[in-house]
């Protein structure tokens, strides 16, 4: 039997619990990343890099970030983005998938395993 392909739209993203974040009054999210490890220690001492990096997300990114609760899959999040931003967010699916993949590659998010057999 061959491998069954998984549908990315069924993935359930969840924010990395190693990073703290907060939202301002307008809903803009800032993710706080503690720079740990030997190389970060050198960068802090030699190049005066900050011990904590603060990454500010834009309006769309902030909204998506707040929807990643470990319960909603990518498809459900895409519908919420469409409902909130309408035509401004088009094309929703490709933009959302690319954004989520970037967050995953940079270890800002992970995926919750589903109970499905696929």
C-alpha positions in Angstrom: 0.0 0.0 0.0 1.1 3.5 -0.8 1.3 6.4 1.6 -1.8 8.4 2.0 -1.3 12.1 1.4 -2.4 14.5 4.1 -4.5 17.6 3.3 -2.8 20.7 4.6 -6.2 22.3 5.1 -6.9 19.7 7.8 -3.7 20.6 9.8 -4.4 22.3 13.2 -1.8 25.0 13.9 -0.9 26.0 17.4 1.3 28.7 18.7 4.7 27.6 20.1 4.3 27.7 23.9 8.0 28.6 24.2 7.2 32.1 23.1 5.0 34.6 24.9 2.9 37.1 23.1 0.4 39.9 23.7 -2.0 42.0 21.7 -2.5 45.8 21.9 -5.8 47.6 22.0 -6.1 47.4 18.2 -5.5 43.6 18.2 -1.9 43.8 16.8 0.2 40.9 18.2 3.8 41.1 19.4 5.6 37.8 19.8 8.4 37.8 22.4 11.3 35.5 21.6 14.0 34.9 24.3 17.4 34.7 22.6 19.0 31.7 24.4 22.0 29.6 23.7 25.7 30.0 23.2 25.6 31.9 19.9 22.9 34.3 21.1 25.0 34.9 24.3 28.0 35.8 22.1 25.8 38.1 20.0 24.4 39.8 23.1 27.9 40.4 24.5 29.8 41.3 21.4 27.2 42.9 19.1 24.9 44.2 21.9 21.9 42.2 20.6 18.9 42.2 22.9 18.2 39.2 25.2 14.5 39.3 24.0 13.4 40.0 20.4 9.9 41.5 19.9 8.3 40.5 16.6 5.3 42.7 15.6 2.8 41.1 13.3 0.6 43.1 10.9 -3.2 43.2 11.0 -3.7 40.0 9.0 -0.9 38.1 10.7 -2.2 39.2 14.1 -5.7 38.0 13.3 -4.4 34.6 12.1 -2.2 34.2 15.1 -5.1 34.7 17.5 -7.1 32.1 15.6 -4.5 29.4 16.0 -5.9 27.9 19.2 -5.1 24.2 18.7 -8.8 23.6 17.8 -9.3 25.2 14.4 -7.7 23.7 11.3 -6.3 25.8 8.4 -9.5 25.6 6.4 -11.6 27.0 9.3 -9.0 29.8 9.8 -9.3 30.6 6.1 -13.0 31.0 6.4 -12.6 33.3 9.4 -10.1 35.4 7.5 -12.4 35.7 4.5 -15.3 36.7 6.8 -13.3 39.4 8.5 -11.3 40.9 5.7 -13.4 40.0 2.6 -11.8 40.8 -0.8 -8.8 42.5 0.9 -7.5 39.1 1.9 -7.9 37.5 -1.6 -6.5 35.0 -2.5 -7.0 33.7 1.0 -5.9 30.1 0.7 -2.5 30.6 -0.9 -1.6 33.5 1.2 -2.7 31.8 4.4 -0.9 28.6 3.5 2.4 30.5 2.8 2.1 32.5 6.0 1.5 29.4 8.1 4.4 27.6 6.4 6.7 30.5 7.2 5.6 30.5 10.8 6.2 26.7 11.0 9.7 26.9 9.4 10.7 29.6 11.9 9.4 27.5 14.8 6.7 30.0 15.8 4.0 27.3 15.5 3.6 23.6 15.5 0.7 21.3 14.5 -1.6 19.4 16.8 -2.1 15.8 15.8 -5.7 14.9 14.8 -7.5 11.7 15.7 -8.1 10.9 12.0 -6.5 7.9 10.5 -5.0 9.8 7.5 
